[in-house]
Amino acid sequence: MKKIYYVSYCDKFEGEGMFDAKGNLLDAWSRNDGDWRGEYFDGFMKKLGIEVDYSRSDDQNLVKKLLKVLDPYGD
C-alpha cells in the first residue's frame, strides 16, 4: 500500500496538502475551496491502495513547502 501524508496550515489563512513519502508536494488547496475529510475519503483511498497518514500534519518542513504554493508572495 502506498502512503501519503496530510498536512494542514492555519494562521493568516487556512490550507491543506498531501505529500509523498519523500516530502514532495502532491497537491495543495485553500480550505476556502474545500477541506479534506478523512472520515469520508480514507475508505475509498484505501481501496485504491493509498493510506493517508496524519502523523506529520504539522511537520514544519512540509508546512513551509505547502506555504510556498498557497501563499507564494507571503512574508
BAKE-945068 format. One record per residue (C-alpha): x, y, z negated; residue number from 1. Coordinates in steps of 0.25 Angstrom, whole numbers, plus 5000, padded with zeros to 4 digits. Layout:
residues N
      x      y      z   resi
      X      Y      Z    NUM
...
end
This chain:
residues 75
      x      y      z   resi
   5000   5000   5000      1
   5005   5014   5004      2
   5005   5024   4992      3
   5003   5039   4994      4
   5004   5050   4983      5
   4993   5060   4980      6
   4998   5074   4975      7
   4989   5085   4970      8
   4992   5100   4968      9
   4984   5111   4961     10
   4989   5125   4958     11
   4987   5136   4967     12
   4979   5127   4976     13
   4976   5112   4976     14
   4981   5102   4985     15
   4984   5087   4987     16
   4992   5078   4995     17
   4997   5064   4998     18
   5011   5059   4999     19
   5018   5047   5003     20
   5028   5039   4994     21
   5040   5047   4999     22
   5033   5060   4996     23
   5029   5064   5010     24
   5016   5072   5010     25
   5005   5065   5018     26
   4995   5075   5017     27
   4990   5087   5008     28
   4977   5095   5007     29
   4971   5106   4999     30
   4961   5102   4989     31
   4952   5113   4995     32
   4951   5103   5007     33
   4949   5091   4999     34
   4955   5082   4988     35
   4960   5068   4986     36
   4950   5060   4979     37
   4957   5047   4975     38
   4945   5041   4969     39
   4939   5041   4983     40
   4951   5040   4992     41
   4960   5030   4985     42
   4952   5017   4988     43
   4952   5019   5003     44
   4966   5023   5003     45
   4970   5010   4996     46
   4962   5003   5007     47
   4971   5010   5017     48
   4983   5005   5010     49
   4986   5018   5003     50
   4988   5020   4988     51
   4986   5034   4983     52
   4995   5037   4971     53
   4992   5049   4962     54
   5004   5047   4953     55
   5012   5059   4960     56
   5000   5068   4961     57
   5008   5080   4954     58
   5023   5076   4959     59
   5029   5090   4961     60
   5037   5086   4973     61
   5025   5081   4980     62
   5017   5093   4976     63
   5028   5102   4982     64
   5026   5095   4995     65
   5011   5096   4994     66
   5012   5111   4992     67
   5021   5113   5004     68
   5009   5108   5012     69
   4998   5114   5005     70
   5004   5128   5001     71
   5015   5130   5011     72
   5017   5144   5008     73
   5015   5143   4993     74
   5025   5148   4984     75
end
